[in-house]
Amino acid sequence: MRKSLLGVVFSCLVSFSTVAAENPIRADHPNSYTVKKGDTLWDIANRFLTKPWMWPAIWHVNPIIKNPHLIYPGDQINLVYIDGKPYLTIGKRGAGGVIKLSPKIRKTPIKSAIPAIPLNAINSFMDRSRIIDDEDVIEKAPYVISSRQERIINGVNDLIYARGEFKDDASAYGIFRRAERFTDPKTNEFLGVMVMDIGVGEIKDVANDIATINITESNSEIRIGDRMLETEERRLQPVFHPSSPKKDIEGEILAVVGGVNQIGQFDNVVINRGTRDGLETGNIMSITKKLVIKDHVTKQYVDMPPDEVGLLMIYRPFEKVSYAVVLKATQPIKTGDGVINP
């Protein structure tokens, strides 16, 4: 999973879209920039653009550069004008994209390219959680009932017993603990349950509905009542770029990971919108805060226009909710704050 996350990069594809009438280029833009180790493409987009999510519309593929959709440390990004319109392009490939092997050159793997966002902001959360949108899946999943040593908590190489229905062709199961249950704050619709991945167990034997399982991986103590779910392939889009949602979307922040009260830059959040609403990996959304004030003339409370207080990027959308990372926060952000198109 970690290796797949290292491959999360922008898809800087050719875009023949018309650049917005407003000038997307910052007034203090550089004419060129040499990519440094540790840069993210969000950083680079912010150097040139007033709205970084406009990147796809102004990226121009240099036909003489190999793998021009990937950017590596050492590459030179140039601002150029074509038919009077501004574009960004790779002017010169640095040493970061190739390994010299005399007498020929071999390209490095995709994971050497710079990532969309700081990967340490999402790695552990992406590795260890998912959303289940059918509560019955959790309720009917096998569960830990005991251990051979009759311990309350267990770890790697311990043998445990789990009860439930196990698939004949399954040799291993993920061990999960139920976390937060999400409902829509306005409609009360059930949106899903977050489950935390706490380990992996290898099935040694199944007798009736009792399985003997050897714990092969553990990142937290395993307890009686923890559930067994089939392991999953992370359906991550391996290449993505910052973009605005294709249609108007309004939602709000449901939760922040880590149990903190205030949300800041690079915190992971869950919002109440997902793929059914049109969200895709890489979508940027504005975070808004609503103010309610009292009109002292009419004695009524009035909703003021929302105030933008930050930006977030969707990195794993589910059907009804999405995981996102906060990229910018100009004020303290909290659950209940709104999210809208940038």
QUIHU-V23371 format. One record per residue. N is the residue number from 1. D_FIRST is the distance of its C-alpha to the first C-alpha in Angstrom with 1 decimal. Layout:
n: {N	N}
d_first: {D_FIRST	D_FIRST}
This chain:
n: {1	2	3	4	5	6	7	8	9	10	11	12	13	14	15	16	17	18	19	20	21	22	23	24	25	26	27	28	29	30	31	32	33	34	35	36	37	38	39	40	41	42	43	44	45	46	47	48	49	50	51	52	53	54	55	56	57	58	59	60	61	62	63	64	65	66	67	68	69	70	71	72	73	74	75	76	77	78	79	80	81	82	83	84	85	86	87	88	89	90	91	92	93	94	95	96	97	98	99	100	101	102	103	104	105	106	107	108	109	110	111	112	113	114	115	116	117	118	119	120	121	122	123	124	125	126	127	128	129	130	131	132	133	134	135	136	137	138	139	140	141	142	143	144	145	146	147	148	149	150	151	152	153	154	155	156	157	158	159	160	161	162	163	164	165	166	167	168	169	170	171	172	173	174	175	176	177	178	179	180	181	182	183	184	185	186	187	188	189	190	191	192	193	194	195	196	197	198	199	200	201	202	203	204	205	206	207	208	209	210	211	212	213	214	215	216	217	218	219	220	221	222	223	224	225	226	227	228	229	230	231	232	233	234	235	236	237	238	239	240	241	242	243	244	245	246	247	248	249	250	251	252	253	254	255	256	257	258	259	260	261	262	263	264	265	266	267	268	269	270	271	272	273	274	275	276	277	278	279	280	281	282	283	284	285	286	287	288	289	290	291	292	293	294	295	296	297	298	299	300	301	302	303	304	305	306	307	308	309	310	311	312	313	314	315	316	317	318	319	320	321	322	323	324	325	326	327	328	329	330	331	332	333	334	335	336	337	338	339	340	341	342}
d_first: {0.0	3.8	5.4	5.1	6.3	8.8	10.1	11.2	14.9	18.2	19.8	23.1	25.0	28.8	30.3	34.0	34.1	37.0	36.3	37.5	41.1	40.3	39.4	35.6	36.1	36.6	40.1	38.9	36.5	36.4	37.4	34.6	31.7	30.0	26.2	25.4	22.4	20.7	21.9	19.9	21.2	22.2	24.4	25.9	26.7	28.4	30.6	32.1	31.9	33.5	30.9	27.5	26.3	29.1	27.1	26.8	30.6	31.6	29.1	31.1	29.7	31.8	32.7	33.3	29.8	27.2	23.9	25.5	22.7	20.6	21.9	21.7	23.4	27.1	27.4	30.4	30.2	33.7	35.4	37.7	40.0	40.4	43.4	43.6	40.1	37.5	34.3	31.7	30.8	29.7	33.1	32.1	29.0	28.3	27.3	23.7	23.0	24.6	25.1	28.8	29.7	33.4	34.8	31.9	28.9	25.3	22.7	19.5	16.0	14.8	12.6	16.1	17.1	17.5	15.1	16.6	16.5	15.9	12.1	13.1	14.7	11.7	8.7	10.0	11.3	8.4	6.5	9.9	11.9	13.1	16.6	18.8	21.7	23.9	25.2	26.6	23.2	22.8	26.4	26.5	23.4	24.2	24.6	25.2	29.0	29.6	28.7	30.8	31.8	32.5	30.5	29.6	26.2	24.1	21.3	19.8	22.2	24.3	25.5	25.6	27.2	25.9	28.1	27.6	27.0	24.4	23.7	25.4	22.6	19.9	19.3	16.8	16.1	14.0	16.3	16.7	19.3	21.0	21.1	22.9	24.7	25.3	28.5	29.9	32.3	34.9	34.8	33.5	31.2	28.4	25.1	22.5	21.3	18.4	16.9	15.0	12.7	14.7	14.1	14.0	17.4	18.8	21.9	24.9	27.7	28.7	32.3	33.4	30.9	29.9	26.9	26.6	23.0	21.8	19.2	16.7	14.2	15.4	14.7	17.9	21.1	21.3	24.5	26.9	26.1	22.3	21.0	19.2	17.1	15.5	11.8	10.4	8.4	7.3	10.3	9.6	12.4	11.2	14.6	16.8	19.9	21.8	24.3	26.7	26.4	28.6	30.8	32.0	29.8	30.8	29.0	28.4	26.0	25.5	23.7	22.1	19.4	20.8	24.3	26.1	29.1	28.9	26.0	25.6	23.6	19.8	20.0	17.8	20.0	20.3	23.0	25.0	24.4	21.9	21.8	25.2	26.6	25.4	22.5	19.8	16.8	18.5	21.6	23.6	25.8	28.7	28.9	32.5	34.8	37.9	41.1	43.9	47.3	50.7	53.4	56.4	58.8	57.6	56.1	53.0	49.3	47.8	44.2	43.8	41.6	38.0	37.2	34.0	32.3	28.9	26.1	22.6	19.8	18.0	14.3	13.5	16.7	17.5	21.0	23.0	21.1	18.5	16.3	17.7	18.1	21.6	22.5	26.2	28.5	32.2	33.2	31.7	29.5	29.4	28.5	30.9	30.9	30.8	28.5	30.2	29.9	30.3}
